[in-house]
Amino acid sequence: MSQSSNTSNLGTLTALAIFASYHHSDRSVRHRLKTKLSDWIQSCEPHNDREDIKAALLSVSGTVLEPFRLTSEDIEIATDLVQAAFSNVHRKTRVRIVSRDTLGTSGGCVLTSNLASYYVERFPHGKRTRTPKNPWFFAPSMAPDRPISGTTSPSKIKASCHVTSSGYTIRITGFPYSEFVDQASGQGPDLISRLTKHLRNKSTIGKEAVSLDDLGCRVDMGRNRIDIVTTSPEAMVRLTANMSRNEVLTLHYSDLTNPPSIFFLWLRPPKTKKTELKIIATADEKRLQDWIGLQTSTVPTLDQNDIYDISKWHAPHRQWVSAALIENLQ
């Protein structure tokens, strides 16, 4: 993994921790996570006092066409981000804060390291329209769904392996966007064909990342379910070998318009005609990146209780996923 990719992954992990510290349904968990968030910010050695940052943000009005508005919670989160950015650890010179009323991630107030500011307009004939390259940013309206889209809880997603006379069928139910699949089913076979092709080509098994297509499996989609089906004796033999090694199936599900939802499914040899399998969906990292954009080499220190509480309430970051975590969540 490249350094840029790793810092981006740690950025989404930090964004998820921030999100949970403000929005977790349990007040005691929010308090605990905010304490750890504060500890992380202080470990970055920030250059600016929180009250000075808040005063700088409150002085920004935006433009007549694009007024700048933040809620009190938005200001707190923006202040967290600015303190971490303008610090001895990260040494950033710009942070961009998008107005609460803006849909998307463009435009907004650009705060400099000395707490001066200027406003980037989305209006093409505005005074300033050029967005600084790669600054950290915060776009309040892009906050992730709570909990993961399309489910009431990560534990609602289920998987099982069925042994039939023609081979194996791995069935997954309760996944996000299931309503979309139902709608797509009524729009003819073409859209479903594109969806299943995406699943076959992008989903992989094991460390060698063999696609379902190369393995010899087809994908069927129906009401609230995805079926992965072996299509030949050879495919069944290959999948049996994967099961015997307890390898992981990484399932990339997408409705072709949104970033994919990523599932991890632990394979194991079936003992009966129907064997339950461990599966979990991870947090939507693209949505986290659209909410808070940052790259960092450090993250808030979270223990196993923190990870469990965030994963149970929302969904785990993919770096947290393990068979043990799934066992605890289900």
Steps between C-alpha positions, in 0.01 A plus 500: 500500500636842403559766766228717342251213509588421861461860618167516317383182677605646834316818402171312455562317827547834676186637332302200624629557855400868480159408360434256784625742767227747400220271384518169685164415655654435844597816690768323704664369181492849348668641812768230497574546130511881530759465774715281273448740210617788719804297611588433134468869408725601790755236397520677162618815687251752354610856434163669560264531794148363447331828586713690248405252226131527585520880493664484156225272366221712648641809326443345155173593328553364147328681212148610417453203267691257719468590869721318747308324776608243760316350795662502844592134450649576157720765661624252761589241235663763277705618798615142566615472139671839493690432823628167368593652162683807630733308729861386534402153378303587185629849413214586263461856372136489386174341617175543304165504679188463283175667599233282662257605224729386219431163343830345401862567590594803290542862601495641851719686743874442469668555835876559500744400772502855643115481515448745214238390250358544152191358335496268197179540299337228294337768282713491180528881478581547868799694631684186610412166344823301517507237775844450661665170409469216750411694816323332785130580486172456685164483319225476767216407263691191383490323837460120469163336546423365847522203506639354174262564210230243446536309826385546858824352633813330364376183671198489264724387213503118485680243289468125460638222281253256346603162360286390206514219247670737254755660734526786751285809540617777732201719588527850649197687633434832675760692300493878429310626194276193500209727404698613197542140388125448534440804281765391249333162469197676354709693247593197290795261486760746371556690825506181708750356252730801549468472878585131507791550259643764735471258793666215307791711380567713808438251784797284594597203715818448701836675510550438128179698434348255252179647355172311518501496121842333486395257770208389281208644697197688379306759699121509522305786657148493635282660762730603786760238410819427307581139402851388403467168318765254376445422132707183454664214693835679457363816660363295788842339555672841498248648743534195727875565517433865595258385769748253645750785544232723658576771249317831480263600223514877445173599339476832316134588461407814306185642345730639225435860608636498855837376631494128581406363838771258611414180683736246655372143512688217673479172309497161673420144392126428522402243762134478400288596201484853643795650688498850646799718405648806669457821302523871567465824303760771552447873534451700180848650466409713198224670701741554789752655258230731363411611853850556637790492259835451665816299467682414819766265630352500852155413633312524831589208725199267515481181707293190428200637689503815285527295181216274607274790599556683170461183292180393677342844462613579144741265321870420549784652307648234274829510694309378808334202334577157644314177564510580874330838446227338292448238770447773758263699279275212402 
